Amino acid sequence: MSVFDLTVDIGLISVLLLIGVLFRAKFRFIQRFFIPASMIAGFIGLALGPNGVGWLPLSEAIADYPTILIAVIFGAIPIGAAQIDWKKAFHQVRNMWLYSMLLTVFMWGGGVMITLLVIINIWEVPAGFGLVLGAGFLGGHGTAAAIGEAFANMGWEEATSLGYTSATIGLLCAIVGGLMIVKRQAKKNQTSFISDFKDLPEDLRTGLVKEENRECAGTETISPNSVDPLFFHIAIIGVVVVISYYLQEGLQSLFPQVSVPLLSIAFIIGLLMQMLLRRLKAHNYVDKPTISRISGTATDLTVVFGIASINIAVVTSYIIPLVALFAFGVIWAYLIFHFISPRTFHQNWFENGIFGWGWSTGTVAMGIALLKVVDPKNQATTLDDYGLAYVGMVPIEVLIITFGPLLLMNGFGFLYVLILFGSGAILIFIAAKSGWLVNEKYVKERRKIQ
């Protein structure tokens, strides 16, 4: 692959993203379902690219870009993060952390469970097939790339396309299913700040922010006559990713049978980088909003490249077990939303729950989009709580992504499910004994409200 291939890939994807922005701004149907520009661009790339009619000369490397991009996303998480007093913060975010952890262990474990108990006994699929659900629905295209990388190193190269397909279907289920849930629950008076679609701000519907509503994307912490502030922040993340890459290569050469995803290493190196910045008193020169914009860019590119690189032939060969897995995934996610969220949150259970539905089936962006429908004025503390809770959840997610493929491909699938479901049961037991959960009588009273 040459530098010109990279240039063409980025150039063509840029064109597709701009088309996606245009479609979102102009077409009411796309606005109504909050379909992001990156998803539109990905579908166009899939249809017109090498896996479709072949009109767009995208290189074969488009399937590999998400592996690097997800390392950027996870490596950026610790960079610039404020120091948190967890003793004070935990009381505020404990229930959101609990809900996020239960979503994580049950969604990752659920796909493997149904595969081991049902799917693998009906259709001939690899032992790791069940991870496709968690990787796509809960993780998204970047996590699907990481899981696919791990499985490819163990001989199952088709996992990446299946993971991208799962992530794409998950995005659709997140918003379509989410809007159906919102409509149904609104009729039952279960929402606190409901807003009809037509009442939502035009900025939210079209994706174009009016001049009076615009906010700064970041702050200059470095003088441009030294180095451009944006590149300064890109350079920090670039150091994290390149160190992670060489460390992964070293681990691979020392332990050929063990595949450690790049995102897992990137998260650890990101933590070490943030510690180093604090030790050098340089952390004040890192602007977290700028880091977030870089991470957001990587997320959009991950979605585009992920969808555009789906191998239709591979998906077709697995289509029936995939449909069964996705059908289970949607039902499973709804059961978690329906039974766990009203028992976890004392206030604004529906707003917190619908946000959880969005990111557990699609992405955090889909969760935010649904939250804006039911809480357009940000009266709930959902996003603030999630931001803190996510920091405490990432290490568990990294462990699942790192060791999940290894356990499943070596015949320890039931042990994997037992660990995840057992962890969920322990969390529920601790929460119940500690008085975190909502009284069951109050839950029933909620359900009776009409």
N, C-alpha and C positions, 0 to 999 in steps of 0.2 A: 504494500500500500504506500502511495506517495503522498507528499504534502498537497498535491493538486486534488487527489481523491478526497482528502479531508476538507479542502476548500469547497469543492463541489457539494459534498454532503451538507456542510453547514449552510452554504448558499441556498440550496434547494429547500432545506428544512426551514430556513428563514422565510422564504417565499410562501411556503405552506402555512407557517404560523401567521403571517400577515393576512393570508386568505381566511384563516380561521378567525382572526380578530374581526375582519370585515363581515363574515357570516354572522358572528355573534352580535355584532352591532346592528345588523339590518333585518335579520329574520326572527319573527316573533316566536316561531316554534322552538328555535334553538334557545332563545331567551327563557322561554317558559320552563325548559328542562335544565337550565343552567349548564348547558354543555360547554366545557372550557375550550378555548381556541386550540390548545395543544391536542385535545382529543380529535377535534375536527381535522387538524393538520395530519395527525397520525392515520386516520381513515383514508384521507386522500393519498397519503404516501403509500399505504398498503395497496390501494386500488391501482395506482399509477406506477408504483415502483417495481423492483425486480420480483417481488412475490405476487404481483398482480399482472397487469398488461405489459409491464416493462418499458413504459414511456419515459420514466424518470431514471437517469443513470446513477442511481445511488449505489455506493460500493457495498461489498459484502460485509464491511466492518460495522454497518449500522446496528447489527445485533450485539456487538461488543461494547458500543459506547455506553449503554446503561450501567455496565459493570463499573466503569470509571466514575460515571456521574453519581451513582449511589454512594460511592466512597466520598465524593465531594459533599454530599448531603449529610452523611453521618459524621464525617470528619469536622464539619462546620458546627455541629450541635454544641460542643463544649466551648468553642472559640467565642470569646467576648461575653460569655454568660456571667451574669452578676452573681456574686457570692451570696448564698442563701443561708439564712438561719433556719435550719430544718426543724428545730424544736418549736419555733413560732409558726413556721409555714405549714407544718404537718397537720395541725388541727384544722386549718383552713381548707387544705386540699385533700385530706385523707379519703373522703368519700369518692372524689373524682379519681384519685389514684387507685382505690379499690375497684371501681367500675372499670377503669382502663386495664388493670391487671386481669380481672375476670374475663373481659373481652379478649385479651391477648391469649391467655391459656386455653380458654374454651374454643376460640376460633381455630387456633393452631392445632389443638388436640382433636377437635371435632372432625375435621377432614380426614385425619389419619384413622380415627375410630371407625367412621362409616366405610372407609376403604378396606380396612382389615376385616371388619365384620361382614360386609356385604359385597362391595364392588369387586374386590380381588377374587371372590368366590364365584362370580358370574362372568367377568371379563378378564382377559389376560392383560394385566397392567403391571408395571414394575412396583416394587415394594414402597418406593418413595412417592407414589402417585398422590397420596392423600395430602402431602405438603403443598401441592399445587393450589389448594383452596386457601390456606393461610397465607401463602406467599403472594397470591394475587389479590384476594379480597382485603385482607388486613394489611398486608405490606405494600402492595402496589407494584408498579412496573420495575422500580429499582430493586426491591427485595426479590422480585421474581428473577431478575438478572443474577442476583447473588446466589439464590438457591439453584438456579440453572447452572451457574459456574461450578458450584460444588458437585452437582450431579454429573455434569459433563466430565469432570475429572475422575469420576467413578464409573464412567462408561455409558451414562444415559444422557446423550446430547439433545434429545428431543424435549427435555424438561423445560428449557428456556422458552421455546415457543408456546408450550402449554401454560407456563407461568404468565407470559404476556397476555395470552388469551383470557386467562382467569382474571387478571387485573383489569382488562378492558371490559369484560362482562360485569365485573364488580362495580366499575364506574357507572355503568348503565343502571344496574340494580340499585345502587346507592341513591341516585337522584329520582328515578321513576318510582321505585318502591317507597322512598322517603316522602315524596309528595303525596302518594296515596295514603300513607300513614298519617301525615299531617291533616289531610282532608277528613279522614275518618275520626281522628281524635278531636279535631276542632268541633265536630258535631256533638261530641260527648262532653264538651266543655272541659277538656283535660289540658288545654293550653293556657298559658298565663298572659302572653302578649301577642296573640295571633294577628297576623296581617294577611289580607288577601293579596294575591299576586299583583293585581292591578294597582295596589297601593304601595308597592315596593318602590324605593328610589330608582330613578332611571339609570343612575350610575351602576347599580347592582344588576339591573336587568341587561343592559347593553354591554357592560364591561368598559365603557368609556366614561372617565371621570371628568365632570365639569370643572372649569377653572376655579370656581369658588370653593370646591370641595377637595381640591388637591392637597396632598401632604408631602413633606420631604421624604425622599427614599433613604436618606442617610446624611451623616454629618462629616465634614472634612476634619480629620484628625492629624493629617500630615500635609505639610505645605506642598502645593503643586510644583513649586520650583525645585523641590527635592525629588519627589516621585509622585505620580498621579495617585490620589488617595484610593481610588477604586482598585488600581493595580496592586497597591500595597496590601489590600485585604485579599485579593486574589492570590498574591504571592504567599501569604501565610497559609492559606488552604492548599496551595500548590505544594508547599513543603511537606505538609501533612500527608498528602496523597502519594507523593513520590517516595517518601520514607516508608509508607505503608506498602507500596508496591514492591520495593526491594526487600522489605522484611518478609512479605508473603513469599517471594521467590526463594529466600533463604530457608524459610520453614518448609517449603515444598521440597527443596533439595535434601533437607535433613530428615524429613518425615514424609516420604512419597505417598504413603497410604492415608495421610490426613490432609484434608482440604479445609483450610481456614479462609472464609470469605473475606474479600478485600474490605468490605464495609466494616467488619468486626475489628480488623486491625486499625482501620482509619479512625474509628471511634476512640480506641485506646490511645492512639498517637495524638488525636485531637485533645484528649484530656491532659496528656503529658505536655503538649504545647501550651495549653492554657495555664498549667502550673508553672511552666518556665516563664511565660509572659508575666505572671504575677510575681515570681521571684525576682525578675529583672525590673519590676516596676513599670513594665511597658503595656500592661493590660488596659490602661486608661487611653491608649492610642488606638485601641480596637473598637470600632463602632459596630455594635450588634445589629442595628437595622441594615447596615451595608452587607454584613455577613449573611443576614437573612435574605437579602435580595439575590446574592450569589447562589445561595442554596435554592431559592425559588426558581431561578433560571435553570439550574441543573435539574430540578424536578420537572419543569415543563419540557425540557429536551429529552428527559428520560421517557416521558409519556409518548412523545412523538416518535422517537426512535424505536421504542418498545412495540408500539402498535404497527408501525411501518415494517418491522422486521419479522412479524408473525409468519411462520411457514404454514400456509393453508393446507398443504398436503399432510403435514404432521397432525394438525388439528383434526382434519377429516378422518384420519386413521384412528383417532381416539374419541370421536364425536359422541358416541352413545355413553360411555362411562363419564365423559366430561359433563354431559347434560345432567346425568344422575348426580354427580358431585356438586354441580352448581345449584341444582334444585334443592339438594340437602342444605347447601351453604346459605341460601336465602332464607329457608325455613328456620334453620339453626340460629342465624343472626336475629331473626324476628323474635324467636323465643327468648333469646338473651335480652333483647330490648324490652319485651313485654313483661317478663317475670323479674328480671334483675334490677332494671333501672328504677321502677317505682319503689323498690325495697331498699335501694341504696341512697337515694337523694331525698333529703328532708324538704327541700325547697326546689321549685322549678324542675321537678323530675322529668317532665316531658321534654323540656328544652335541652337538658343535659343528655337525656336518652336519645333524642333524635340526632344530636350531634354525634353521639357514639355510634348510632346506626350508620351515619354517613361515612365515618372514617373506618369502621370495621368491615364495610362492604366495598368501599371505594377508596377515598383518600381523605386526609384532613381537610383539604380544600372543599370536598363535597360536603363534609360535615359542617363546615363554616357556612356554605351556601344554604343548607337546610336550616341552620340556626338563624340566619338572617331572615328567613321567611317567617319563623315563629317568634323571633325576638329582634325586630329591625332596629330598635334603639339601644341595643346592647344593655338591657336592664338586668339581665342575669350575669353571673360571674363565670360563666362556662369557660370562655377562652382563657381568662387569667388563671383559673384553677387548672385547666388542662396543661397550660404552659409549664407550670411548676410540677405537676404530677408526671408529665412526660419525662422529665429529667430522671426521676426515680424509676421509671419504667424501662428506659432504653437498655440498661445493662441486661435485664431479663430477656428482652427481645433479641439482643445480640447473641446471648447464650443459646436461645432457641434456634436462631438462624445458623449458628456455627455448628452445633452438635446434632441438630435434627436430621439432616441428610445422612450423617455418619451412622447414627443409631439405626435408622430405617433400612439403609442399604446393607447393614450387617445383621439384620434379623431381630433387632430389638424394638420393633414397632410398638408392641403392647407395653413394654417398659416405658417408652416415650409417652404414650397416652396416660399411663398410670402416674407418671411424674407430674404431667401438666394438670390432669384432673384432680390428682391428690393435692397439688398446690392450691388449686381453686377451692377445694373443699376446706382446706386448712384456713385459707383467707376468710371464707364465709364463717367458719367456726369462731375465729378470733374476732371478726367484726361483730358477730352476734353476742359474744360474751362481753365485748367491750362497750356495747350499747351504740355502735355506729349505725346500725340498720334501723329502718323505719318500722314502727310498730305494725304488726300484721293487721290489727283492727283498723288502723288509719289507712292502710293500703286498700282494704275492702271498702272503706268509706269513699275513697277516691274513685274506685271503680263504679260506685253507685251514682256519682254525680252525672246528671243529664242536662 
